[in-house]
């Protein structure tokens, strides 16, 4: 496996300065934002698509710093019930697929999205309970009338541009938020749907990340990995549970917050994840995503890089055992 970084926290630096900085820290791969929530501060997607010389310079810069692109990211909600909002995320996804083709990258990361509860809704409706029966009717509409048809069409579109891995980040607030819902969509749409596995969103749901990796990996759906940690505040959780709508900046009162690696769960949890990735044959990139509100971007990234370097398995699983 290789050590990578999602470069969004470093948008105040040029791409070249970012690559130089990360290379000096031993980073081997970058994940590049190309639209949606991550923005395109290091890709300037439309410039690269319209100007072959800029595209060539972009490729050369990555080659000069011997830096691989692990994936292109364009997280969004392309099935948002507000058609104007949905169209913007939809456009970002499709244009990112075209850029991925130019860069010969098969993996594009996004969210599944979340529709409204009915065709008349104006805002997304994330269902977390089966009763009253209205919620089951909502789920039936969201999945069968919106989500499955949309991603069936988009998987065909992506394939035209060599994007064979649509890596969905399982994220509460969207229809795909855990391994079960990921596999539900994959089974309905096809093998181009898989996971951008981010344990930070699973930990607070009570999911064991190593077991989730095993389940997803054995089903052939482990496409990409985000290295991000979560700290659960057991005092606040004991009182209010894990569903928490307080702002992320209200850290001391929240039930959980995102943390840099090693500041949320202990090293054993990460060693178990790395080992399970090895067992299921994932030999791609572990891409650090910094969203720790207690640390600056550089401090958080540098601590995460040092931590991940101490637990990552950098070589493929050996084919033989000298002791057996």
C-alpha positions in Angstrom: 0.0 0.0 0.0 1.1 3.6 -0.6 0.7 6.6 1.6 -1.4 9.4 0.1 -3.0 12.7 0.9 -6.2 14.4 -0.3 -4.8 17.9 -1.1 -7.9 20.0 -0.3 -6.5 21.4 3.1 -3.5 22.7 1.2 -5.4 24.9 -1.4 -3.6 28.0 0.0 -0.5 26.6 -1.7 0.1 26.0 -5.4 0.0 22.5 -6.7 3.7 22.5 -7.2 4.4 23.8 -3.7 2.0 21.2 -2.3 3.7 18.4 -4.2 7.1 19.5 -3.0 5.9 19.8 0.6 4.2 16.3 0.6 7.2 14.7 -1.2 9.4 15.9 1.5 7.2 14.2 4.1 7.4 10.9 2.2 4.0 11.0 0.6 3.7 8.8 -2.5 0.3 9.7 -4.0 -2.2 12.5 -4.0 -6.0 12.6 -4.3 -7.1 15.6 -6.4 -10.4 17.4 -5.9 -12.1 18.2 -9.3 -15.4 19.6 -8.2 -18.3 19.2 -5.8 -17.7 19.8 -2.2 -13.8 19.3 -2.5 -13.6 22.1 -5.2 -10.9 22.0 -7.8 -8.2 24.3 -6.3 -5.4 22.0 -7.5 -6.8 20.8 -10.8 -8.8 23.7 -12.3 -10.7 21.1 -14.1 -12.1 23.1 -16.9 -8.8 24.7 -17.8 -7.2 21.2 -18.0 -10.0 20.0 -20.3 -9.9 23.0 -22.6 -6.2 23.6 -22.9 -3.9 20.7 -23.9 -0.8 22.5 -22.9 -2.0 23.0 -19.4 -3.0 19.4 -19.2 0.5 18.4 -20.4 2.1 20.7 -17.8 -0.2 19.2 -15.1 1.0 15.7 -16.0 4.6 16.7 -16.2 4.5 18.3 -12.7 3.2 15.1 -11.2 5.9 13.1 -13.0 8.6 15.5 -11.9 7.7 14.9 -8.3 7.1 11.2 -8.9 3.6 11.5 -7.5 0.8 9.2 -8.4 -2.8 10.3 -8.5 -4.8 7.8 -6.4 -8.3 9.1 -7.5 -10.2 12.2 -8.6 -12.7 13.4 -6.0 -16.0 15.3 -6.8 -18.2 14.5 -3.8 -21.7 15.8 -4.2 -25.4 15.1 -4.2 -26.4 14.6 -7.9 -29.9 13.4 -6.9 -30.7 16.4 -4.8 -34.4 17.3 -5.1 -33.6 20.9 -6.1 -32.9 20.3 -9.8 -30.5 23.2 -10.0 -28.4 21.9 -7.2 -28.5 18.4 -8.6 -27.4 19.5 -12.0 -24.3 21.2 -10.7 -23.1 18.1 -8.9 -24.1 15.9 -11.9 -22.1 18.2 -14.2 -19.1 18.0 -11.9 -19.2 14.2 -11.8 -19.5 13.8 -15.6 -16.7 16.4 -16.3 -14.5 14.7 -13.8 -15.0 11.4 -15.6 -13.8 13.1 -18.8 -10.7 14.4 -17.0 -10.1 11.0 -15.5 -10.0 9.6 -19.0 -7.4 12.2 -20.0 -5.3 11.3 -17.0 -5.9 7.5 -17.3 -7.3 7.2 -13.8 -10.1 4.6 -13.4 -11.4 5.8 -10.0 -13.7 8.8 -9.3 -14.9 9.4 -5.7 -18.3 10.9 -4.8 -21.3 10.3 -2.6 -24.4 8.3 -3.6 -26.5 11.4 -2.9 -29.9 11.6 -1.2 -33.2 12.6 -2.9 -36.2 14.1 -1.3 -38.9 12.0 0.3 -41.2 12.4 -2.7 -41.1 14.1 -6.2 -42.6 17.3 -4.6 -39.8 17.7 -1.9 -37.3 20.5 -2.1 -34.7 19.2 0.4 -33.1 15.8 0.9 -34.7 13.4 3.3 -32.3 10.9 5.0 -34.3 8.0 6.5 -33.0 6.3 9.6 -36.1 4.6 10.9 -38.6 2.1 9.4 -41.7 3.4 11.3 -44.1 5.1 10.7 -44.6 3.4 7.3 -44.1 6.8 5.6 -40.4 6.2 5.9 -40.5 2.8 4.1 -42.5 4.5 1.3 -39.8 7.2 1.1 -37.0 4.6 0.9 -38.9 2.8 -1.9 -39.2 6.0 -3.9 -35.6 7.1 -3.2 -34.0 3.8 -4.2 -36.3 2.5 -7.0 -37.4 5.7 -8.7 -34.3 7.9 -8.3 -31.0 6.4 -7.0 -30.8 3.1 -8.9 -31.9 4.6 -12.2 -29.5 7.5 -11.8 -26.4 5.4 -11.0 -27.3 2.8 -13.6 -27.2 5.6 -16.3 -24.1 7.2 -14.8 -22.1 4.0 -14.5 -22.6 3.5 -18.3 -21.5 7.1 -18.9 -18.4 6.7 -16.7 -17.5 3.5 -18.4 -17.3 5.4 -21.8 -14.4 7.4 -20.3 -12.6 4.5 -18.7 -13.9 5.1 -15.2 -14.5 1.6 -14.0 -14.6 2.4 -10.3 -17.2 4.8 -9.0 -16.0 4.9 -5.4 -18.9 6.0 -3.1 -18.0 7.3 0.3 -20.4 5.8 2.8 -21.6 9.0 4.6 -24.6 9.5 6.9 -27.0 12.0 5.3 -26.9 10.1 2.0 -28.6 6.9 0.9 -25.3 4.9 0.9 -24.0 5.3 4.5 -22.9 1.8 5.6 -21.7 -1.5 4.0 -25.2 -2.8 3.6 -26.5 0.2 1.6 -23.3 0.2 -0.5 -23.8 -3.4 -1.5 -27.5 -2.8 -2.1 -26.6 -0.2 -4.7 -23.8 -2.3 -6.1 -26.0 -5.3 -6.5 -28.7 -3.2 -8.3 -26.3 -1.2 -10.6 -23.2 -3.4 -11.2 -19.6 -3.9 -10.3 -18.6 -0.3 -11.2 -20.1 0.7 -7.8 -17.7 0.3 -4.8 -16.4 2.0 -1.7 -14.2 4.9 -0.9 -13.8 3.4 2.5 -13.6 6.2 5.1 -13.7 4.7 8.6 -14.4 8.1 10.3 -18.0 8.0 9.2 -18.5 4.3 10.3 -16.8 4.4 13.7 -19.4 6.7 15.3 -22.2 4.5 13.9 -20.9 1.6 15.9 -19.4 -0.2 12.9 -16.2 -2.2 13.4 -14.1 -0.9 10.5 -11.9 -4.0 10.1 -15.0 -6.2 9.8 -16.5 -3.7 7.3 -13.3 -3.9 5.3 -13.5 -7.7 5.3 -17.2 -7.7 4.2 -16.7 -5.1 1.4 -13.3 -6.5 0.3 -14.5 -10.1 0.0 -17.3 -8.8 -2.2 -14.8 -7.1 -4.5 -15.9 -3.6 -3.7 -12.9 -2.0 -2.0 -11.9 0.7 -4.5 -10.2 3.4 -2.4 -9.4 4.3 1.2 -9.6 7.5 3.2 -7.4 7.6 6.3 -9.4 9.7 8.8 -10.1 9.1 12.4 -13.0 9.9 14.8 -13.1 10.4 18.5 -16.3 9.4 20.3 -17.0 11.4 23.5 -18.4 8.7 25.7 -19.7 11.1 28.3 -21.8 13.0 25.7 -22.8 9.8 24.0 -23.9 8.2 27.2 -26.4 11.1 27.6 -27.4 11.8 24.0 -26.4 8.9 21.8 -24.4 9.3 18.6 -26.9 11.1 16.4 -25.7 14.7 16.8 -26.6 17.8 14.8 -24.5 20.3 16.8 -22.0 22.2 14.7 -18.6 20.5 14.3 -17.0 23.5 16.0 -18.8 22.7 19.3 -16.3 20.0 19.9 -16.6 19.7 23.7 -20.3 19.2 23.6 -20.6 16.9 20.6 -21.0 13.1 20.8 -18.1 12.7 18.3 -15.6 14.7 16.3 -13.2 14.0 13.4 -9.6 13.7 14.4 -6.2 13.2 12.9 -5.0 9.7 12.8 -4.2 8.3 16.3 -6.2 11.0 18.1 -9.5 9.3 17.8 -9.0 5.5 18.0 -5.8 3.8 19.1 -3.1 2.3 16.9 -4.5 -1.2 17.3 -7.7 -0.2 15.5 -5.6 1.1 12.6 -3.3 -1.9 12.6 -6.4 -4.1 12.3 -7.6 -2.1 9.4 -4.3 -2.2 7.6 -4.0 -5.9 8.2 -7.5 -6.5 6.9 -6.9 -4.4 3.8 -3.9 -6.7 3.2 -6.0 -9.8 3.7 -8.6 -8.7 1.1 -6.0 -7.8 -1.5 -6.2 -4.0 -1.3 -2.8 -2.8 -2.4 -3.6 0.7 -3.5 -3.4 4.0 -1.6 -4.4 5.0 2.0 -5.3 8.7 1.4 -5.2 10.9 4.4 -8.1 13.3 4.7 -7.5 16.0 7.3 -10.6 17.4 9.0 -9.4 17.9 12.6 -10.7 21.1 14.0 -8.2 21.1 16.9 -5.1 21.2 14.6 -4.0 23.3 11.7 -3.9 21.6 8.3 -0.1 21.2 8.3 0.2 20.0 11.9 -2.7 17.6 11.4 -1.3 16.2 8.2 2.2 15.8 9.5 1.1 14.0 12.6 -1.2 11.8 10.5 1.5 11.0 8.0 3.9 10.0 10.8 1.3 7.8 12.4 0.2 6.1 9.1 3.8 5.4 8.2 4.2 3.5 11.5 1.2 1.2 10.7 1.0 0.9 7.0 2.1 -2.3 5.2 4.0 -1.1 2.2 4.6 -4.4 0.4 2.1 -6.8 -1.2 1.1 -9.8 0.8 4.0 -12.3 0.4 3.3 -15.4 -1.7 5.1 -17.9 0.5 6.0 -18.4 4.2 9.6 -19.5 5.0 8.4 -20.8 8.4 5.6 -23.0 7.1 
